[in-house]
Amino acid sequence: MEKGREFLEPVFIDAFDLDDAWFQCLSQILEKGYIYTITKGSYEGSKRLEFDFVTVRVKKPAHQIIPIIPEGMSIPAPTDMDYIQGYLSYLLTGTKTDTEDYTYGERLVDPKVRIKENIDGREMVKEMPLKVNQIEEVIRLYKEKGPGTNQATMEIGMPGDIKLVDPPCLRIIDTRIRYGKLHFVLYFRSWDLWGGFPSNLGGLQLVKQYMAGEIGVEDGEIIAVSKGLHLYDYAWDLAKIRTNKHNLTIV
């Protein structure tokens, strides 16, 4: 947590399942996270504890999808299977409200380019569908061409996102079939470790299971990388309780 570091400190988490990955990330970030004040983004003016860069490998993500909170710990679970099942629907459909610039599901299955036009002195937003379902295209690609490709990538981010107030945190879902299994490689530009990490990976794991079944291969690993995996200051004490690091001082 030193502010005088000269070099970035990459961290590698090698986890068995998603519960293990979450616990290990909480434990490591309390020891190795960098503290800074948010100048732009969610909770501006608050503090974040953040990895310089982290790679999280999960070997058996389907084994335990949601985090386990031991009995007797007076902290809430960050997510549950009902929420993750709902999140799965969010990822597999293009539905969004009038107040949303995008959803991950829209970007995956019904992406649109938003164009601003000035009509009669009024600024109007026009949406141009790209007419591609990336999930179905990746399934088709593997079924028709086989596993020997590096082209089966699903993109969330678009160049225009830099102008959004809340640009997507998840930017890319890369895929690979190797050793008879479908694996996901993810990149998050920014990522809330307490609440976002468990729900995001839980939902994406269910997407991966669905795709593996459609392709006809086994379910594989998740490897997630981020230069912005963080804990907001409101969650520091929760993380210390969960990892039994009650006496750790974060400075």
C-alpha positions, 0 to 999 in steps of 0.5 A, a space after each residue: 500500500 506504499 505510495 512511493 513505489 517505483 514500479 507497478 506490482 502485478 499480482 497473480 491469483 491461482 484459484 480453484 473456484 469462484 469463491 476461492 478467487 474472490 477470497 484470495 483477491 480480498 486477502 491480497 488487495 488488503 496487503 498489496 492494494 494502492 490507495 488513491 482518491 477517485 477524481 473521476 468515476 463512481 464515488 468521486 471523492 472517495 478512496 479506492 484500494 486497487 491492484 496495480 494489475 491483477 490476473 485471476 485464473 479460476 480452474 473450476 469456476 462451476 464448482 462454487 459459483 457464489 461466495 460462501 460467508 461462514 456462519 457467525 460472520 456479521 457481513 452480507 453475502 455480496 450476491 446469490 444465485 437468484 441475482 446471478 440467474 437474473 444477471 444471466 438474462 441481462 447478458 443474453 438479451 439486448 433489452 435496455 431502458 431509455 435511461 441506459 446508454 448500453 448493457 453488456 447484453 445489448 453489446 453481446 447480442 444486439 450491438 448498436 452504434 449511437 450517432 448524434 445528429 442535429 435536426 432542426 436545432 435539436 440534438 437527436 440520438 440515432 441508433 444504428 444496429 450492427 446486426 450481429 449476435 456475438 454469442 451465436 457467431 462464436 458458437 457457429 464459428 467453433 462448430 463450423 471451423 473447429 477449435 483452431 482459431 484465435 478469432 472467436 472474440 466478443 467485444 463489449 467496448 466501442 471507441 465512442 465509450 470514452 465520452 460516456 459518463 459510465 463507460 463499460 467496465 468489461 471490455 472484452 470476452 476472448 474465448 479459446 477451445 483447448 484440451 476439449 474445453 471452452 475457456 474465457 479470457 476477460 479484460 475489465 478496465 475497472 472492477 468492483 471487487 466486493 459486489 461486481 466481481 462475484 456477480 460478473 464472474 458468476 453470470 459469465 460462467 453461466 454464459 460459458 456453460 451455455 456456449 460450451 453445451 451448444 458447441 459440444 465441448 466441456 466447460 473450462 477455465 476463466 482467466 480475468 485480467 484488470 488494471 482496475 480491480 478495487 475495493 471502495 472504502 466502504 468495503 474495507 472493513 467488510 473485507 477485513 472481517 471476511 479474511 480474518 484480518 481484523 487488525 490490519 491497518 490500511 494507510 
